[in-house]
Amino acid sequence: MTFTSADAFENLPSRPVDAVVIGASAGGLAALSVLVSGLPSAYRMPLLMVQHVPPTGPTQLVEIFQRKTDLKVREAGDKEPVRGGTLYFAAPGYHLLVESDLSLALSQDDAMHFSRPSIDVLFESAADAWGERVAGILLTGANEDGAAGLQAIGQAGGVTIVQDPDDAEVATMPRAALQRFAPDYLLPLRDIHRLLRELE
């Protein structure tokens, strides 16, 4: 069953969530700004973000978002352990993966959906690493990247969250996920932000 705004907060996940992975393309930076605004520096979980960007940097995403949130903001580094209270951005030109020991890995394997970093790559590795203790959020975007990866999170027992296409700047990416499976939550940004606070 997919929960929407009317009943989402009466139906929170029964199992704890240890990490959140987020994917977006067109319109994603504005959407992410809404999600992280007001999250405390002591936020328990890490947030790992793939935003489609040109393959060559720098992107200045760290500098931009460090002004928007009290979380620590970093570009993900190879072999770096994942820590709570931190927003990690995938580096331009590299896939971002989570290893079984909950460290990060960077890869220059082939692009997926014309994208490197790919949302699917992050989501599928997070499903393998955390299983039912990960939440995946798919936001606005103009292609199908992330739909298969979010489905993999759901198949692993994790929490699946899709931005309501009517709320998305570009609805293609959320709709691609909805065509594949029914997520746990289908919410506008303001309610996804609230859900992140509730999961803390």
C-alpha positions as a Markdown table, in Angstrom:
| # | Residue | x | y | z |
|---|---|---|---|---|
| 1 | Met | 0.0 | 0.0 | 0.0 |
| 2 | Thr | 1.2 | 3.5 | -0.9 |
| 3 | Phe | 0.7 | 6.1 | 1.8 |
| 4 | Thr | 0.0 | 9.7 | 0.8 |
| 5 | Ser | -0.1 | 12.9 | 2.8 |
| 6 | Ala | -3.4 | 12.1 | 4.4 |
| 7 | Asp | -2.2 | 9.0 | 6.2 |
| 8 | Ala | 1.6 | 8.9 | 5.9 |
| 9 | Phe | 2.4 | 10.0 | 9.4 |
| 10 | Glu | 0.0 | 7.5 | 11.0 |
| 11 | Asn | 1.9 | 4.7 | 9.1 |
| 12 | Leu | 5.6 | 5.2 | 9.8 |
| 13 | Pro | 8.0 | 2.3 | 9.2 |
| 14 | Ser | 8.0 | -0.3 | 12.0 |
| 15 | Arg | 11.8 | -1.0 | 11.6 |
| 16 | Pro | 14.6 | 1.6 | 12.2 |
| 17 | Val | 16.2 | 3.3 | 9.3 |
| 18 | Asp | 20.0 | 3.8 | 9.4 |
| 19 | Ala | 20.6 | 5.8 | 6.2 |
| 20 | Val | 18.8 | 7.8 | 3.5 |
| 21 | Val | 19.7 | 7.8 | -0.2 |
| 22 | Ile | 18.3 | 10.5 | -2.5 |
| 23 | Gly | 18.3 | 10.8 | -6.3 |
| 24 | Ala | 17.4 | 13.7 | -8.5 |
| 25 | Ser | 18.0 | 15.3 | -11.8 |
| 26 | Ala | 16.4 | 18.5 | -13.3 |
| 27 | Gly | 15.0 | 20.6 | -10.4 |
| 28 | Gly | 16.8 | 18.5 | -7.8 |
| 29 | Leu | 18.8 | 21.2 | -6.1 |
| 30 | Ala | 15.7 | 23.2 | -5.2 |
| 31 | Ala | 14.0 | 20.1 | -4.0 |
| 32 | Leu | 16.9 | 19.0 | -1.9 |
| 33 | Ser | 17.1 | 22.5 | -0.3 |
| 34 | Val | 13.5 | 21.9 | 1.0 |
| 35 | Leu | 14.4 | 18.5 | 2.4 |
| 36 | Val | 17.5 | 19.4 | 4.3 |
| 37 | Ser | 16.4 | 22.8 | 5.6 |
| 38 | Gly | 16.1 | 22.7 | 9.4 |
| 39 | Leu | 17.6 | 19.2 | 9.9 |
| 40 | Pro | 19.8 | 19.5 | 13.0 |
| 41 | Ser | 23.6 | 19.0 | 13.1 |
| 42 | Ala | 23.0 | 16.0 | 15.4 |
| 43 | Tyr | 20.7 | 14.3 | 12.8 |
| 44 | Arg | 21.2 | 10.6 | 13.4 |
| 45 | Met | 21.3 | 9.3 | 9.8 |
| 46 | Pro | 23.6 | 10.0 | 6.8 |
| 47 | Leu | 22.1 | 11.3 | 3.6 |
| 48 | Leu | 23.7 | 10.2 | 0.4 |
| 49 | Met | 22.7 | 12.2 | -2.7 |
| 50 | Val | 23.1 | 11.7 | -6.4 |
| 51 | Gln | 22.3 | 14.8 | -8.3 |
| 52 | His | 22.9 | 14.6 | -12.1 |
| 53 | Val | 25.7 | 17.0 | -12.9 |
| 54 | Pro | 28.1 | 17.5 | -15.8 |
| 55 | Pro | 30.9 | 14.9 | -15.7 |
| 56 | Thr | 33.6 | 17.5 | -15.1 |
| 57 | Gly | 33.7 | 19.6 | -11.9 |
| 58 | Pro | 33.8 | 21.4 | -9.7 |
| 59 | Thr | 30.1 | 21.7 | -8.8 |
| 60 | Gln | 30.3 | 23.9 | -5.7 |
| 61 | Leu | 27.4 | 21.8 | -4.3 |
| 62 | Val | 29.2 | 21.4 | -1.0 |
| 63 | Glu | 29.7 | 25.2 | -0.6 |
| 64 | Ile | 26.1 | 25.9 | -1.7 |
| 65 | Phe | 24.5 | 23.4 | 0.7 |
| 66 | Gln | 26.7 | 24.1 | 3.7 |
| 67 | Arg | 25.0 | 27.5 | 3.7 |
| 68 | Lys | 21.6 | 25.8 | 3.6 |
| 69 | Thr | 21.8 | 23.2 | 6.4 |
| 70 | Asp | 23.4 | 22.5 | 9.8 |
| 71 | Leu | 24.4 | 19.0 | 8.5 |
| 72 | Lys | 28.0 | 18.4 | 7.6 |
| 73 | Val | 28.2 | 18.5 | 3.8 |
| 74 | Arg | 30.9 | 16.6 | 1.9 |
| 75 | Glu | 31.7 | 15.3 | -1.5 |
| 76 | Ala | 31.9 | 11.6 | -1.1 |
| 77 | Gly | 35.4 | 10.1 | -0.9 |
| 78 | Asp | 36.6 | 6.7 | -1.9 |
| 79 | Lys | 36.9 | 4.3 | 1.1 |
| 80 | Glu | 35.4 | 6.9 | 3.4 |
| 81 | Pro | 33.3 | 5.5 | 6.3 |
| 82 | Val | 29.6 | 6.7 | 6.3 |
| 83 | Arg | 28.8 | 8.9 | 9.2 |
| 84 | Gly | 25.5 | 10.2 | 10.6 |
| 85 | Gly | 24.6 | 13.9 | 10.4 |
| 86 | Thr | 26.4 | 14.2 | 7.0 |
| 87 | Leu | 25.1 | 15.0 | 3.5 |
| 88 | Tyr | 27.3 | 13.3 | 1.0 |
| 89 | Phe | 27.2 | 14.3 | -2.7 |
| 90 | Ala | 28.4 | 12.0 | -5.5 |
| 91 | Ala | 31.4 | 13.4 | -7.2 |
| 92 | Pro | 31.1 | 14.5 | -10.9 |
| 93 | Gly | 32.1 | 11.7 | -13.3 |
| 94 | Tyr | 32.0 | 9.0 | -10.7 |
| 95 | His | 29.4 | 6.5 | -9.6 |
| 96 | Leu | 28.9 | 6.5 | -5.8 |
| 97 | Leu | 28.4 | 3.1 | -4.1 |
| 98 | Val | 28.1 | 1.8 | -0.5 |
| 99 | Glu | 30.2 | -1.2 | 0.4 |
| 100 | Ser | 29.2 | -4.0 | 2.7 |
| 101 | Asp | 31.3 | -2.5 | 5.5 |
| 102 | Leu | 29.4 | 0.8 | 5.1 |
| 103 | Ser | 32.2 | 2.6 | 3.5 |
| 104 | Leu | 31.9 | 4.6 | 0.3 |
| 105 | Ala | 33.3 | 3.6 | -3.1 |
| 106 | Leu | 33.8 | 5.6 | -6.3 |
| 107 | Ser | 33.6 | 4.0 | -9.7 |
| 108 | Gln | 34.1 | 5.1 | -13.3 |
| 109 | Asp | 32.2 | 2.2 | -14.8 |
| 110 | Asp | 30.0 | 2.9 | -17.8 |
| 111 | Ala | 27.3 | 5.6 | -17.4 |
| 112 | Met | 23.7 | 4.4 | -16.8 |
| 113 | His | 20.8 | 6.3 | -18.4 |
| 114 | Phe | 23.5 | 8.5 | -19.8 |
| 115 | Ser | 24.5 | 9.5 | -16.2 |
| 116 | Arg | 27.6 | 9.0 | -14.1 |
| 117 | Pro | 26.9 | 9.3 | -11.2 |
| 118 | Ser | 23.9 | 7.2 | -11.6 |
| 119 | Ile | 21.0 | 7.1 | -9.0 |
| 120 | Asp | 20.4 | 3.4 | -9.8 |
| 121 | Val | 24.0 | 2.5 | -8.9 |
| 122 | Leu | 23.8 | 4.2 | -5.5 |
| 123 | Phe | 20.3 | 2.9 | -4.7 |
| 124 | Glu | 21.2 | -0.8 | -5.6 |
| 125 | Ser | 24.4 | -0.7 | -3.6 |
| 126 | Ala | 22.6 | 0.8 | -0.6 |
| 127 | Ala | 19.9 | -1.9 | -0.8 |
| 128 | Asp | 22.7 | -4.5 | -0.7 |
| 129 | Ala | 24.5 | -2.7 | 2.2 |
| 130 | Trp | 21.7 | -1.8 | 4.5 |
| 131 | Gly | 18.8 | -4.0 | 3.4 |
| 132 | Glu | 15.6 | -3.1 | 5.2 |
| 133 | Arg | 17.3 | -0.4 | 7.2 |
| 134 | Val | 17.7 | 2.1 | 4.3 |
| 135 | Ala | 15.2 | 4.7 | 2.9 |
| 136 | Gly | 15.4 | 5.8 | -0.7 |
| 137 | Ile | 13.9 | 9.0 | -2.0 |
| 138 | Leu | 13.4 | 9.7 | -5.7 |
| 139 | Leu | 12.8 | 13.3 | -6.6 |
| 140 | Thr | 12.2 | 15.5 | -9.7 |
| 141 | Gly | 14.0 | 14.6 | -12.9 |
| 142 | Ala | 13.8 | 14.2 | -16.6 |
| 143 | Asn | 14.8 | 10.6 | -17.2 |
| 144 | Glu | 14.2 | 7.1 | -15.7 |
| 145 | Asp | 17.4 | 6.8 | -13.6 |
| 146 | Gly | 16.5 | 5.8 | -10.1 |
| 147 | Ala | 13.3 | 3.8 | -10.8 |
| 148 | Ala | 15.0 | 0.4 | -10.9 |
| 149 | Gly | 17.2 | 1.3 | -8.0 |
| 150 | Leu | 14.3 | 2.4 | -5.8 |
| 151 | Gln | 12.5 | -0.8 | -6.7 |
| 152 | Ala | 15.6 | -2.8 | -5.5 |
| 153 | Ile | 15.4 | -0.9 | -2.2 |
| 154 | Gly | 11.8 | -2.0 | -1.8 |
| 155 | Gln | 12.6 | -5.6 | -2.7 |
| 156 | Ala | 15.3 | -5.6 | 0.0 |
| 157 | Gly | 12.7 | -4.4 | 2.5 |
| 158 | Gly | 13.8 | -0.8 | 2.7 |
| 159 | Val | 11.5 | 2.2 | 2.7 |
| 160 | Thr | 10.6 | 3.7 | -0.7 |
| 161 | Ile | 9.6 | 7.3 | -1.1 |
| 162 | Val | 8.6 | 9.1 | -4.4 |
| 163 | Gln | 8.0 | 12.8 | -4.8 |
| 164 | Asp | 4.4 | 13.3 | -6.0 |
| 165 | Pro | 4.7 | 14.0 | -9.8 |
| 166 | Asp | 2.3 | 16.9 | -9.4 |
| 167 | Asp | 4.7 | 18.5 | -7.0 |
| 168 | Ala | 7.8 | 17.8 | -9.0 |
| 169 | Glu | 9.4 | 20.5 | -11.2 |
| 170 | Val | 10.0 | 17.7 | -13.8 |
| 171 | Ala | 7.7 | 14.7 | -13.4 |
| 172 | Thr | 9.4 | 12.1 | -15.6 |
| 173 | Met | 11.6 | 10.5 | -12.9 |
| 174 | Pro | 8.8 | 10.1 | -10.3 |
| 175 | Arg | 6.4 | 8.7 | -12.9 |
| 176 | Ala | 9.0 | 6.2 | -14.1 |
| 177 | Ala | 9.2 | 4.8 | -10.6 |
| 178 | Leu | 5.4 | 4.7 | -10.3 |
| 179 | Gln | 5.2 | 2.7 | -13.6 |
| 180 | Arg | 7.4 | 0.0 | -12.1 |
| 181 | Phe | 6.0 | -0.5 | -8.6 |
| 182 | Ala | 3.9 | 1.1 | -5.8 |
| 183 | Pro | 6.3 | 2.9 | -3.3 |
| 184 | Asp | 5.7 | 3.0 | 0.4 |
| 185 | Tyr | 5.1 | 6.8 | 0.3 |
| 186 | Leu | 4.0 | 9.2 | -2.4 |
| 187 | Leu | 4.4 | 12.7 | -1.0 |
| 188 | Pro | 5.1 | 16.3 | -1.9 |
| 189 | Leu | 8.4 | 17.8 | -0.7 |
| 190 | Arg | 7.1 | 19.4 | 2.5 |
| 191 | Asp | 5.8 | 16.0 | 3.7 |
| 192 | Ile | 9.0 | 14.2 | 2.6 |
| 193 | His | 10.9 | 16.7 | 4.8 |
| 194 | Arg | 8.5 | 15.9 | 7.7 |
| 195 | Leu | 9.0 | 12.2 | 7.1 |
| 196 | Leu | 12.8 | 12.7 | 7.4 |
| 197 | Arg | 12.3 | 14.4 | 10.7 |
| 198 | Glu | 9.9 | 11.6 | 11.9 |
| 199 | Leu | 12.4 | 8.9 | 10.9 |
| 200 | Glu | 15.2 | 10.5 | 13.0 |
